[in-house]
Amino acid sequence: MLTDLAVRKAAPREKAYKLSDGGGLYLLVTAAGQRYWRMDYRFADKRATAAIGVYPIVTLAEARAKRLEIKKQIAEGINPAAKRKIDKITGPLANVNSFRAVAEEWLDKARREGRAEVTLGKLKWLLEFAYPFIGDRKVRDITAPELLAGLRDVEKRGHYETARRLRSTCGQVFRYAIATGRADRDISADLRGAITVPKVTHRAAITTPIEAGVLLRAIDAYSGYPVTHAALRLAPHVFARPGELRHAEWTEFDLTKNIWTVPAEKTKMRVAHRVPLSRQVLVILAELRANTGNHRYLFPAQGKRDRPMCENTINLALRRMGFDSKTMTAHGFRAMASTLLNELGHWNPDAIERQLGHAESDDVRRAYARGEHWEERIRMMQSWSDYLDQLRSGAKILQGSFRKPPSAAISR
């Protein structure tokens, strides 16, 4: 066995040589005088050498401790070389191991993967509820009861749906921490069934022809901000999701082919969505272009032309027109279109679903269904705009009875 004195006095020779300490550990002395700790070992009947460090930065005692650690790994069936590679990857991350730090990394990853800014904003908003009680805790040390206590505080404020979504979001952060070597398990999984399940409330919507006619006439009479008026006029015709409508950009519209293509990163299903533009929609767009055509967004915020209108703008306009939150919402235009189109009985339900942007969840089936019912959707959207004109004028509408009307709620 080596001694500290022998190691300290190990002088260079004409050729590199080894000083053995036993158990595979030795000091390699180079011709230039450098001294390196090395350890030879066998794993899975293969010979390997581990680099332990440079003397005197790594002392004899520290080298022996490392030898013992390697022997324990081998006894437990762990390949020391493979573990060293993993530690090299996860080591820098282990120094940034608070829940807040891991969550911010996870959000950056989601941003690089193309998640919509709206989605990222909601995730960040949710995590702000978690930071006060676990944000500065080491993610590995957080316990299920500790997380539950924080979620209970959110519930006490009446935010049951927020608490439910926060548990799910925290779970994604914990799983990312596991993948990066900073946690051993997703403790949020232990809380399934422990969080209050909120009662599902469907978004309010007008779904009868007579009431739709009243709504359309009220929109025509709206005397507020012209850009908001244009959004209100367009919403019933295209029945896009509110976020897609208010973030619509002029570059997304092909006014020669009469198509609005919503980019995949802006859609809920992360699949590009096409909307055929009827003659009525083209008229609205032509009028709007004179107002906002030299800006990025069709519906810029008032006084901030480089930003889209606020998410509550259309809802506030509906309230101003006398439609309360239990009667009609911005999202309700989708329910109105879904219900009335299905009641008319003229169109394939799958074509209606495609136009609502309810993409097939199965990747293989979606690949084959791409573009399905497009020609029918073109005819349907023009017919729908014509139908809205009839409702607006108060004409008598004959309702079909081809199938049982679906629920007005659009939950997807």
N, C-alpha and C positions, 0 to 999 in steps of 0.2 A: 504494500500500500504506500501511496505517496504521503509526503509530509508537506506542510506549508513552506518549509525551508527549501525542500527539494524543488518544489514548483517555482519558487521565487528565484532560485539560482540556476534554473534550466537555461543553458546558454546555447546559442545557435551553433550548428556544425556545418560541415561542407554540404551535407544532404539533410533533408527533413527526417526527423525521427520521432518515436512515440515513447512516452513514459506512462506505463500502465498503473491504474489504481485498483484493478480487479473488477469483476462483474461487467466487463465490456467497456468500462470507462477508461479513457486515457487522455493525456495531454499531447497534442501534436505540436511539435516545435519546428518551425520552418527554417530554411537556410538564412532567411532575412531576419529571423529573431521573433516573429510573431508566434503567439502561443494560443492555440485553440482547443477547447474541450470538445471531445467527440465520444460517441458511444456506439459500439457495434452490438447489434441484437438480431434475433431471428423472429420472424412473424410469418405464420402460414408456410413454414418450411422455406422461407426466403430470407437471405441475409440482407441487412440494411444498416445504414449508419445515420445516427441523429446528430445534428450540429447543436451543441448545448450553449455555446457562448465563447467569449474571448476573455482570456485572463489578462489583467487582474480585475476586469469589470465583473466577471463571474468568478467568485472565489472557489476554493476547493470544496468547502462545505456546501455551497450552493450547487455545485456540479454534482456532488453526491446526492443531494436532495432531489435533483432532477433525474438522476439515475433511478432512484427509488420510485419516483412518479411514473417513469417509463415502464419499469418492471410491473407496476400495479396495472397499468393500462393493458399490457400484454396478457397478464393473468386474467383480466376481465374480458378478453377477446377484442380489445380496441386496438386498431392499427395506429401506432404513434405518428406515422408519417401523414396519414389521412387526417388525424385530429389536428396536427400542426397546421395543415392547409385550412381547415375550418376555422381554427382560432385566428389565423392570419386575416381571414375575411371578416369574421364577426368581432374581432378584438377592438377595432376602432369604434364600432357601433356600440359596444358594451359600455363605453365611457359616456354615451349620450343615451341614458336609459330611463329617464323620467317618462311618465305617461304623456305629458305634453310634447316632449321632444319626439317620441315615437309617433304620436298622432300627426304632428306637423310633417314628418317624413312621409307618412302614409298619404296625407293630402297631396304632397308634391308628386308622389307616384301616381295618384289618381289624375292629377292635372296632366302629367306626361302621357298618360294613357288616353287622353282626349275627353275626359269627362266634362260635361257642359259646365260653364261658369255658374249657372243657376244651381246646379246640383252641388258643386263645390261650396257655394255660398251657404246652402242649407246644411251641409255636413259640418262646416266650420261653426255655424250658428249652434248646431246641436252640441258640438264638443265644448263650446263655451259653458254649457251647463255642468260639464264634468270637471273642468279644470279647477274650480274652487275646492273640491274635496279630494281629488286624486291627481290633479295636474302635476304636482311636484313630487309625487311618490314614485319610487322605483317601480316600473311596470311589473317586475317579477315578484315584488312583495305585496302587491294589492290582492286582497282576499275578496271572496264572493260576498260575505256579509258587509264588507266595507263599501263595495260598489252598490249593493242593495240599499244601504243607508242613504247614499247620495241620491239614488233614484226615488226613494221614498220622499225625500225633500222636494223633488220636482213634482211628485204626485200630490203632495200636500197643497201645492199652489193650484191644483186642478188641472195640471197639464198631463193628463193620462197618456195621450197619444205621443206627446214629446218624450215621456219616460220610456214608453215602449220602443220608440225609434232610437233613443239614446242607448238603450241596452244593446240593440242590434249594431249600432255604429261602434260602440266600445268593443264589441266582439270582433269586428273587423280590425280594429287597432291591435287587440291582443293577438290575433292570428298573424298579423304582420310582425309583431314583436317575436313570436315563436319562430317565424321564418328567418328572422335576422339574429337569432340567438340571444334574445334579451328576455324571453319568457319561456316557461315550460308548458303552459296550458292556457286555454281560453276560459277564464273563470266566469265569464258572462253566461256560458252555457249552463252553469249551475242555477241560474236565475229564471230559467224557463218555467212559467207557471207562477212565478212569485210577483210578477208585475200586474197591476190592474189592467184588464183588457177593456179599452174604451168601447162604448156603444157606437156602432157604425152609423154615421149620419150622411145621407146622400146630399150632394150639392143640389141646391134648389134650381128648378128649371121650369119654364113654361112649355107645356107639351100638348096643348090642344090648338086646333086651327084658329078658333075665335080669339083666344088669348094671344096667340102668336101675331095675329093681325093687329091687335091693340098695341103690342110691343113695337112692331115695325112702324106703325104710325107715330108712336111716341118718339122713336128714334129719328124719324124724318123731321119732327118738330123740335128736336134738341137744339138749343141755342148757345151751347157752351163753346169751348175751345174747338176750332175747326178740325184740328188733327184728331182730337178725341171723337168728334162727330164722324169723321171718316172711318175710324176704327170700329165704331158702333155700327156703321152701315155695312162694313165689309164682313164683320164677324158672323152674321147669320148665313152669308153666302158660302164662306169657305170652311166654317166650323172647325178651325184648327184649335189646338190647345192654346190657352191664353198666352203662355210664355213664348210659343212659336210665333204668334201673331205680333206681339209687341216687340219682339226682337227681329222681325222681318226686315231684310235689307234689300235695297233696289237691285243689287247684283244677283239676287236669287230669282229674279223674275225674267223670263223670256217672253217678251210681249209680241214676238213674231210667231212663236208656237203656242202662245197662250197657256203657259205652264209656270207655276211657282214651285220650285224645288227647295224644300227645307233640308239643309245639310244634316247629315247623320248626327253630328255632335250637338245639334240643337233639339233633336227629337228624344222622346222618352224611351223609345225602343232602340235607339242608336242605329237606326236604319234610315237612309235618305227617304223622304216622303214627297210625292208629287201631288200637286193640286191643280186640276184643270180649271182654267179661268173662264167663266161665262161672260157673255156680252155685258151683263150688268156690272160684273166685277171690273171689267176693262174700263167702263165709264167712270167708276169710282176711282180707279187707279190714275186715269188721265187727269181727273180733277185734283187728286192728291199730289200728283207729280209736279203740278204748277206751284205747289206750296213747299214740298219737301224733297223734290227731285234732285236737288244739288247737295243733299245730305246723305249720310250713310243709311240711316234708318227711315223706313216709311213713316213711323210714328215716333219722332224724337220727343224727348221730355221738354216741357215748356221752359224756355230760358236756358236749356242745356242741350243744344242740338247734337252734341257728340254722344249722347246717351239715349237709350230707348225710354219710352214712357214708363212710369212707375207701374208696378204690378197691380195696384189697387185703383188705377185710373178708371178703367171701364166699370168696375163695381161701384165706385163713387158716382159715376155718371148715371148708372142705373138707379141708384138711390135718389139722385136729384130729380129723376124723371118719375119717381113715385113707386119704384119696384123695390121692396125691402129684401133683406137677405134671405127671407124664407120663401120668396116668390121667384127671384131670378138672380143668377150670378153670371160672371163672365164665362165660366166653364159650362153654364147651362145651355149655351148655344149648341154645344155638341149633343147634349141630351135631347134638345128640341129637334135637331136634324135627325138623329138616330130614330127617335120615336115616330116622327111624322113620315119619314121615308119608308120605314118598315110598315106603317099603317097603310100607306098608299098601295103597297103590294105590287108595284111595278118593277122593282129592282131585286136582283139577287142579293140576299143578305150578306154573302161574302164580299160583294162589291161595296156594300155600305160599310162593312167592317174595315176593308182595305182603305177606304176613303177617310175613315176615322183615325187611321194610323195605328190600328190594332194589329201589329205585325204578328205573323205566325211565330210562336215561341220556339218551335223545333227548328234547329239550324238547317237540317237537310230538307225538310218540307218547305222552309222559307226560300231555299235556293231554287226549288222547282216552281214555287208560286210567284216568284218575282215578276212584276208587271201584269199579274193576273187581273182580268176584268178591266183593263185600262180603257178600252174602247167604250165599254158600258159605263164606266165612271165618267168619261167625257160627256156622254149623253145625259147621264144622271145629274151631273152638276149644272148643266144648262137647264134641264127640266126643273131642277130644284129652285134655281133663281127665278124661273118663270112662275113657279108655284108661290114663291114668296111675294112676287108682284101681285098675284091674285089675292093672297091673304091681306096684303097691305091695302088693296083697293076695297076690301070688304065684300068681295064677290062670294056667292054661295059656293061652298066647296063640298063635293060629294066624297065621302070617306069610304075607302075600301074596307072589306071585312075578310081579307084573304088569309089572315093568320092572327093568332092571339097577339095583341100589341105587347112588345117587350117592355121591361121596366124602364122608367125614364132615367134611372141613374146610370151614369157612365163611370164605372169604378176603376177602369184600367187607365 
